[in-house]
Amino acid sequence: MDAMNVTLEFDWKSDFPKARKAALVTDSNVDRLYGDMIVRQIEDTGLQVERIVFPAGEKSKTLETYAELVRGFAALGLTRTDFAIALGGGVVGDLTGFAAATYMRGIGFVQVPTTLLAMVDSSIGGKTGVDIPEGKNLVGAFHLPKRIIRNAGFLETLPEKEMKNGLAEMIKTAVLFDAEMFAALRELSTKGAQGERKEELKKWVERCAQWKQKIVDEDFKEGGKRKLLNLGHTFGHAIEAASNFQLGHGECVAIGMRIVDRDVPEIGEILDLYGFPQIEDVFAPPLCLSAAKILELIANDKKRSGETITLIVPRKVGECELVETPMNDLGGWLA
């Protein structure tokens, strides 16, 4: 698919008045579509910019890629007054943010999300990090971007599978806080043409992002209300890792929501309308995951506290509850 013309509106001098150069970090897919275009736009503002590109996909979200980024920053001669730009989806944003958080003990960075998932979720809130074999996002830091530049034009080249990853997070947000958005997303599922669906979806992207920003502003370090944003993620992250990332993040969050949903049939219905996997698909061919492996990965979840972990359990659309759950009881949710 050919790239669309996307113009970034970014006055970098207001955020980084002493900057001389920037590192543009992106992945191989986004670079092919937008790399040259965005570099030209940044250079036209008078800023020196150099690209660092790594292979696309969750499998690049590693300590090895992180090391390549920070060494790349050093090779470019970035100083504390310079900054990094994350051009891409959640993997690019998480890696760039973590590298920026730790290079020279912290430099600034800008998020330019190119996927629906990144626009409404991962670019917001300052969570950065990488995966290790023991689990997702176990190594990282809280490091807020100086600015998030959302441009819905990037969605025109986004594959349908990636649109679904973002839709799962939008449905999650609606289940947590917004019955009106939930109804709108349910109605949107009847739109047959991808183009028509994308145009309608753009109206709700900003609203969904505003919900997450509101919660982050109230509870940056996830001491209370921000925990709600983990709806579907405790089981979802474990399933994602256990599947060796054969399933997308949104698919796994959707399955995670199904697992904790005991009281709100509307959640399963909307997930069915969008064609998200069922719980039983996790244990059937071709995945054939085991409950034991999923529980083993949850045992290493960074959200665990001693012998308990907080599950977010829906009570109705727009209302969910934080439920402290003994680790020994998690198997019952998979039964």
C-alpha positions as CSV (number, residue, x, y, z in Angstrom):
1,M,0.0,0.0,0.0
2,D,1.3,3.4,-0.9
3,A,1.8,6.0,1.8
4,M,-0.6,8.9,2.2
5,N,0.7,12.5,2.5
6,V,0.7,13.1,6.2
7,T,1.9,16.5,7.5
8,L,3.1,16.8,11.1
9,E,2.4,20.0,12.9
10,F,5.3,20.3,15.4
11,D,7.0,23.4,16.7
12,W,9.9,21.6,18.2
13,K,11.6,24.8,19.3
14,S,8.9,25.4,22.0
15,D,9.6,22.0,23.6
16,F,13.3,21.8,23.0
17,P,14.7,25.3,22.6
18,K,18.3,24.3,22.9
19,A,18.1,21.2,20.6
20,R,20.5,20.8,17.7
21,K,19.6,17.4,16.5
22,A,17.1,14.6,16.9
23,A,17.0,10.8,16.5
24,L,14.1,9.6,14.5
25,V,13.4,6.0,15.7
26,T,11.1,3.9,13.6
27,D,10.6,0.3,12.3
28,S,11.1,-1.2,8.9
29,N,7.5,-1.1,7.9
30,V,6.8,2.5,8.9
31,D,10.2,3.7,7.5
32,R,9.3,2.3,4.1
33,L,6.0,4.2,4.1
34,Y,6.8,7.4,5.8
35,G,10.5,7.7,6.8
36,D,11.7,9.9,3.9
37,M,8.6,12.1,4.1
38,I,8.9,12.8,7.9
39,V,12.6,13.3,7.7
40,R,12.1,16.0,5.0
41,Q,9.4,17.7,7.1
42,I,11.6,17.8,10.2
43,E,14.7,19.0,8.3
44,D,12.6,21.8,6.7
45,T,12.2,23.2,10.3
46,G,16.0,23.6,10.6
47,L,16.6,20.6,12.8
48,Q,19.3,18.0,12.0
49,V,17.7,14.6,12.1
50,E,19.1,11.0,11.8
51,R,17.2,7.8,11.5
52,I,17.5,4.6,13.5
53,V,15.5,1.8,12.0
54,F,14.9,-1.7,13.5
55,P,12.9,-4.7,12.2
56,A,9.1,-4.4,12.6
57,G,7.3,-6.5,15.2
58,E,7.0,-7.3,18.8
59,K,10.0,-9.6,18.6
60,S,12.2,-6.5,18.3
61,K,11.1,-5.2,21.7
62,T,14.1,-6.6,23.4
63,L,17.1,-5.5,25.5
64,E,19.2,-6.1,22.4
65,T,17.3,-3.5,20.4
66,Y,17.2,-1.2,23.3
67,A,21.0,-1.4,23.5
68,E,21.2,-0.6,19.7
69,L,19.1,2.5,20.3
70,V,21.1,4.0,23.2
71,R,24.3,3.3,21.4
72,G,22.8,4.8,18.3
73,F,22.0,8.0,20.3
74,A,25.6,8.1,21.5
75,A,26.9,7.6,17.9
76,L,24.7,10.5,16.8
77,G,26.1,12.7,19.5
78,L,22.8,13.4,21.2
79,T,23.1,15.6,24.3
80,R,20.7,16.2,27.1
81,T,19.2,19.2,25.2
82,D,18.5,17.0,22.1
83,F,15.6,14.6,21.8
84,A,14.2,11.4,20.2
85,I,11.1,11.0,18.0
86,A,9.2,7.7,18.1
87,L,7.5,7.3,14.7
88,G,5.5,4.1,14.8
89,G,3.2,1.9,16.9
90,G,3.5,0.7,20.4
91,V,6.8,-1.2,20.0
92,V,8.5,1.8,18.5
93,G,7.1,4.1,21.2
94,D,8.0,1.8,24.1
95,L,11.5,1.2,22.9
96,T,12.2,4.9,22.1
97,G,10.7,6.0,25.4
98,F,12.8,3.6,27.4
99,A,16.0,4.5,25.5
100,A,15.2,8.2,26.1
101,A,14.5,7.6,29.8
102,T,17.9,6.1,30.4
103,Y,20.2,7.7,27.8
104,M,22.3,10.2,29.8
105,R,19.8,9.5,32.6
106,G,17.0,11.0,30.6
107,I,16.4,13.0,27.5
108,G,13.2,14.3,26.0
109,F,11.2,12.5,23.4
110,V,8.1,12.9,21.2
111,Q,5.5,10.3,20.3
112,V,4.2,10.2,16.7
113,P,1.9,7.2,16.8
114,T,1.1,5.6,13.4
115,T,-1.3,2.9,14.6
116,L,-4.8,3.1,16.1
117,L,-3.5,1.2,19.2
118,A,-0.7,3.6,19.8
119,M,-2.9,6.7,19.2
120,V,-5.5,5.7,21.8
121,D,-3.3,3.8,24.3
122,S,0.4,3.1,24.2
123,S,1.6,6.6,23.3
124,I,-0.2,8.0,26.3
125,G,0.9,7.8,29.9
126,G,4.7,7.4,29.9
127,K,4.9,3.7,30.2
128,T,8.1,2.5,28.4
129,G,10.0,-0.7,28.3
130,V,10.9,-4.0,26.7
131,D,10.0,-7.6,26.9
132,I,12.2,-10.4,28.3
133,P,11.6,-14.1,28.1
134,E,10.0,-14.1,31.5
135,G,7.2,-11.7,30.5
136,K,6.1,-8.6,28.7
137,N,7.2,-5.1,29.7
138,L,9.1,-6.4,32.8
139,V,12.0,-4.0,32.2
140,G,11.2,-0.3,31.7
141,A,10.5,3.1,33.2
142,F,7.9,5.8,33.5
143,H,8.9,8.6,31.1
144,L,6.4,11.0,29.7
145,P,6.8,12.3,26.2
146,K,7.1,16.0,25.8
147,R,4.4,15.9,23.1
148,I,2.1,13.4,21.4
149,I,1.3,14.2,17.7
150,R,-1.7,12.3,16.6
151,N,-2.6,12.4,12.9
152,A,-5.4,10.2,11.7
153,G,-3.9,10.2,8.2
154,F,-1.6,7.4,9.2
155,L,-4.6,5.1,9.6
156,E,-5.2,5.1,5.8
157,T,-2.3,2.7,5.4
158,L,-3.0,0.6,8.5
159,P,-3.8,-3.1,7.8
160,E,-7.2,-4.3,9.1
161,K,-5.5,-6.6,11.7
162,E,-3.8,-3.6,13.2
163,M,-7.0,-1.7,13.2
164,K,-8.5,-4.5,15.3
165,N,-5.7,-4.3,17.8
166,G,-6.6,-0.6,18.4
167,L,-10.3,-1.4,18.4
168,A,-9.9,-3.8,21.3
169,E,-8.3,-1.0,23.4
170,M,-11.1,1.3,22.4
171,I,-13.7,-1.2,23.4
172,K,-11.8,-1.7,26.7
173,T,-11.9,2.0,27.4
174,A,-15.6,2.2,26.6
175,V,-16.3,-0.7,28.9
176,L,-14.5,1.1,31.7
177,F,-15.8,4.6,31.3
178,D,-18.1,5.4,28.4
179,A,-21.4,3.7,27.6
180,E,-22.0,6.2,24.7
181,M,-18.8,5.3,23.0
182,F,-19.5,1.6,23.6
183,A,-22.8,2.0,21.8
184,A,-21.2,3.9,18.9
185,L,-18.5,1.2,18.5
186,R,-21.1,-1.5,18.5
187,E,-23.0,0.4,15.8
188,L,-19.7,0.8,13.9
189,S,-19.3,-2.9,13.7
190,T,-22.1,-3.0,11.1
191,K,-20.2,-0.8,8.7
192,G,-19.1,-3.2,6.0
193,A,-16.5,-1.2,4.1
194,Q,-13.1,-0.7,5.7
195,G,-12.9,2.8,4.4
196,E,-16.3,3.8,5.8
197,R,-15.5,2.2,9.2
198,K,-12.1,4.1,9.4
199,E,-13.8,7.4,8.7
200,E,-16.4,6.9,11.4
201,L,-13.7,5.6,13.8
202,K,-11.6,8.8,13.6
203,K,-14.4,10.7,15.4
204,W,-13.8,8.5,18.5
205,V,-10.0,8.4,18.5
206,E,-9.6,11.7,20.3
207,R,-12.3,10.9,22.8
208,C,-10.7,7.6,23.7
209,A,-7.3,9.2,24.0
210,Q,-8.7,11.9,26.3
211,W,-10.1,9.2,28.7
212,K,-6.7,7.6,29.1
213,Q,-5.0,11.0,29.5
214,K,-7.5,11.9,32.2
215,I,-6.8,8.8,34.2
216,V,-3.0,9.1,33.8
217,D,-3.2,12.7,35.0
218,E,-5.0,11.6,38.1
219,D,-2.7,8.6,38.9
220,F,0.6,8.7,37.0
221,K,2.4,5.9,38.8
222,E,-0.6,3.5,38.8
223,G,-1.2,3.5,42.6
224,G,-5.0,3.4,42.2
225,K,-7.4,4.4,39.5
226,R,-4.9,3.8,36.6
227,K,-5.0,0.1,37.4
228,L,-8.4,0.1,35.8
229,L,-6.7,0.5,32.4
230,N,-5.3,-3.0,32.8
231,L,-8.8,-4.5,32.1
232,G,-8.1,-7.7,30.0
233,H,-4.3,-7.2,30.3
234,T,-3.4,-9.6,33.1
235,F,-4.5,-12.7,31.2
236,G,-4.0,-11.0,27.8
237,H,-0.3,-10.3,28.2
238,A,0.3,-13.8,29.4
239,I,-1.5,-15.3,26.4
240,E,0.3,-13.0,24.1
241,A,3.7,-14.1,25.4
242,A,2.7,-17.8,25.6
243,S,1.6,-17.7,21.9
244,N,5.1,-16.3,21.0
245,F,3.2,-13.3,19.7
246,Q,1.3,-15.2,17.1
247,L,-1.8,-13.4,18.4
248,G,-1.9,-9.6,18.3
249,H,-2.1,-7.5,21.4
250,G,-5.7,-6.5,20.7
251,E,-6.7,-10.1,20.2
252,C,-5.2,-11.0,23.5
253,V,-6.7,-8.1,25.4
254,A,-10.1,-9.2,23.9
255,I,-9.6,-12.7,25.2
256,G,-8.5,-11.3,28.6
257,M,-11.7,-9.3,28.8
258,R,-13.8,-12.4,28.0
259,I,-12.0,-14.3,30.8
260,V,-12.9,-11.7,33.5
261,D,-16.4,-10.9,32.2
262,R,-18.9,-12.8,34.2
263,D,-21.7,-10.3,34.5
264,V,-21.9,-8.2,31.3
265,P,-22.9,-10.2,28.2
266,E,-22.8,-7.1,26.0
267,I,-18.9,-7.3,26.2
268,G,-18.8,-10.7,24.6
269,E,-21.4,-9.6,22.0
270,I,-19.4,-6.7,20.8
271,L,-16.2,-8.7,20.7
272,D,-18.1,-11.3,18.6
273,L,-19.3,-8.6,16.2
274,Y,-15.7,-7.6,15.5
275,G,-14.6,-11.2,15.2
276,F,-12.2,-11.4,18.1
277,P,-11.1,-14.9,19.3
278,Q,-13.0,-16.9,21.9
279,I,-11.4,-18.2,25.1
280,E,-11.4,-21.8,23.8
281,D,-9.3,-20.8,20.8
282,V,-6.4,-20.3,23.1
283,F,-6.4,-24.0,24.0
284,A,-7.3,-25.4,20.6
285,P,-5.1,-25.9,17.5
286,P,-3.1,-24.2,16.2
287,L,-2.1,-22.5,19.4
288,C,-2.7,-25.3,21.9
289,L,-1.6,-23.2,24.9
290,S,-1.8,-24.6,28.4
291,A,-3.4,-23.0,31.4
292,A,-0.3,-23.9,33.3
293,K,1.9,-21.8,31.0
294,I,-0.4,-18.8,31.1
295,L,-0.5,-19.0,35.0
296,E,3.3,-19.3,35.1
297,L,3.7,-16.1,33.1
298,I,1.1,-14.3,35.2
299,A,3.2,-15.2,38.3
300,N,5.9,-12.9,36.8
301,D,3.5,-10.1,36.0
302,K,4.8,-6.8,37.2
303,K,1.4,-6.0,38.6
304,R,1.6,-8.8,41.1
305,S,1.8,-7.8,44.7
306,G,3.0,-10.6,47.0
307,E,0.5,-13.5,46.7
308,T,-2.2,-11.4,45.1
309,I,-2.8,-9.6,41.8
310,T,-5.5,-7.1,40.9
311,L,-8.0,-8.1,38.4
312,I,-10.4,-5.6,36.8
313,V,-13.9,-7.1,36.7
314,P,-16.7,-5.5,34.7
315,R,-20.0,-5.0,36.5
316,K,-21.8,-3.1,33.7
317,V,-20.7,-1.1,30.7
318,G,-19.1,2.0,32.2
319,E,-18.4,0.5,35.6
320,C,-15.6,-1.9,36.6
321,E,-14.2,-3.0,39.9
322,L,-10.7,-3.6,41.2
323,V,-10.7,-7.1,42.7
324,E,-7.7,-8.3,44.7
325,T,-7.3,-11.9,43.7
326,P,-5.1,-14.6,45.4
327,M,-2.7,-16.0,42.9
328,N,-3.9,-19.5,43.7
329,D,-7.4,-18.5,42.6
330,L,-6.4,-17.4,39.0
331,G,-6.8,-20.9,37.6
332,G,-10.5,-20.8,38.4
333,W,-10.9,-17.9,35.9
334,L,-9.6,-20.1,33.1
335,A,-11.8,-23.0,34.0
